[in-house]
Each structure stands twice: as structure tokens, then as C-alpha cells.
């Protein structure tokens, strides 16, 4: 279990830390729990969990020890062979899986796991020629998954990318034509079904979606949408893929978002939080699906035993430390704080907090809901000055979200301090804008 590393963690700095130059990246050299340090010795509360990967706090001794023990035995095992870490992890994933999603495949990052899910979908729908994704979905940056993700400005790879059909999705805060969120959910379900039936040439292999859209806006849909997508897929013989790279392993207050929304997909893509800081991703697939034949899915380092051993220790720690329950409790605390903050900070247009997957959408005007992109960049910059790393949405300044997604075992005083800093910098930005 992680603990505060110094009493100074709770002290407000006597003077602001010197601002980092705009073009300079922070050089991190050390991490413990929810804290990281840079090469100048400055300490930060990490509300990004290093790209939402450290669901279990950074450098947990149990994970490190498991990895080191495996390093002493064998660092590389070709996937043609079985290994003890692989057997153990497959068994643990079956214990925490949903429904009959008991078939597993591994890769070293989420993009390749996403591609594995796509390949399995097409293998099980041999006459299908299409894969449907959501407009603001994000599934990675490999050649295939980049094409499946929300449109990238000035994308130089279009000529060699596979084509995906993007469909609209609900966006409760910005519902179309001022519609009620539930009405918009039904509209988007109708558009999805129309696309499957007559919007593409040939059958659809799968609908691939994030339960909560991470990089594309941190958007949660009405519950009716999740169940509606499942029903449409069943009706038309289309597989449903949940990309849970960001939502899996306790982030939602449940082990999987599929449990949170009570919808079981045919394939789950996982990654990030599974490895306890070591690179690992993969898929969980329904038992009824035909698996890959020899040579169709094999990666030289796909069964990297050090990561597999680290993942076993990570899953044990998530369960032993009851991190799903802690994420739920901390998420409720964050939600309460942010909603109260919203009553005083006009920049906050919307608060989104299922589990410890919290974010606020910043606007320049609550009536027009014009995105406050510059203010979002300022929140991040000033947060750094005050010793807190907040998450941002999208890239290249396109987003207007601030994310608070620290490790699930963050201690309450550190979480409170991070929210105090957020409140402080929002107030300063608003005051300067008067």
C-alpha cells in the first residue's frame, strides 16, 4: 500500500516553483505511489497516472519484486512455448473477466491489442468488409488504429490506412439541436442501425467503441446507449468490441466498464493498468469465437514474461487492496468537490466523474458552451508550477478538458491537495480574464 513520502506533501509551497519553458518537457526521474519527481528534485502529484497506466500506484514493491524475480529466471520466452507467468495470468484474467470472455491474447501496447481484436472480429465474420467506430473514439496510433480513431488534422498516412465507418454518438453536454440526452441516445442508435443495414457496402464485422471516450473528450453516454448498441449488434450478427484500455482494472469503481454498465461485449481490449507500469495489453474474447490459426497472430515479445509476472502481481494487489472500492469512494469525493467548484468557477461547463475517471470541460461561456482551450492549457501549466500534473484532452491544443485520474490508491490528503490547486488556478485564470 502506498503512503505519503513526506510531510511536505501537504504543505503549500512558500513560493511558486519556477515555470517550465513552454517547449521544455519535464524530465521525470523517480516515482512512488501518486508522486513523481523531476531531475531538479521537484515533486508533483501525478493526476495522470502516467497516461492512466498506474492504476496501482507507481513502483509498487509487490510488482517490482515479481518482475525482478522473473528477470532472474528468464527475460524472454518465444510465444511458441508456454510459461509459468503466462499460465498464471491467463488464470487470473479468467477469474476477473465478465460473461464467457475467457480466451486471451497478449501484446505489448494497446494499439496492437486493438488490431488483434479487429483481426479476430473479421476472422469470425469471414464475409464482412466493414468495421464501425464512433466519431470521437480513440483506439491508438498504429497504422490501423490511427485510422479507427477520431480524425487527425493533416494526417499524412491516409493513403495506406484501412478505412473505417464512423457513426455519430451521444454527447449529453452538447446534445444535437438541444435535444434531451435520452432522445439523442435513441437518435444515435437509429443512425448506427441504419449504417449497419444500408450505410456500408457489405456486412459489418464489428462495432468497436470505448465505454467512455478517453482522448476524444472523456464522454460518457446515457446507459440506454450501451444496451441499445448491444441489442443492435445481436440483431444483425455483428460483434461488439469494448476498448477498455483506459476504463479497465478498477478505474470505474468496477473491474471493467462492462460491469459498470451491465453490458457484456464479445471482445474486450485491455492495456495500461494491467501491467503495474510494465508494458502489456491484450484482449479477452468470448469462448464461442473461433481463435486464430497458427501464424495469424504471433508477436515475438507478445508473451514478455517480465510484464506477465508484473501483471499477476498487479491484479493481486488491485484485489487485495480493494482498489475498485477505493476508486468508487474517491470518485464520489472528487465528484462532490468538482460539482461544488462548478458553482463558483464559471469556466467549468460540465463535470464527468464515473469512478476515479474524473474530468471537467472548460468553456468561455456556459450559454454558448464555447470551448476554453487556452484556459485548459493554462490550467495544466499553472498546475505544474504548483506541483500537480493534470491530464489534458486530445493533442495539439485541440481539447478543452482537464482530467483528474491519479492512481486508484491515492491517499485522500494528496487528492484533496490536487483539487485545491485546481480550484486555485481556475480562480486565478478567471480573475485575470475579468
Secondary structure, DSSP 8 states (H G I E B T S, - for coil): ----S-GGGGS--SS------TT----EEEEEBTEEEETT--EEEETTHHHHT-SS-BT-HHHHHHHHHHHHH-S---TTS--HHHHHHHHHHHHH--TTEEEEEEESSHHHHHHHHHHHHHHHSTT--EEEEETT----SSHHHHHHSS--TT-TTGGGS---EEE----GGG-GGG--HHHHHHHHHHHHHHIIIIISSS-EEEEEE-SEETTTT-EE--HHHHHHHHHHHHHHT-EEEEE-TTTTTTTTSSS-HHHHTT---SEEEE-GGGGTTS--EEEEEETTS----TTSS--TTTT-HHHHHHHHHHHHHHHHTTHHHHHHHHHHHHHHHHHHHHTT-TTEEEEEEETTEEEEEEBS-TTT--B-HHHHHHHHHHHHHTTEE-EESSSTT---EEEE---TT--HHHHHHHHHHHHHHHHHHHHHH-
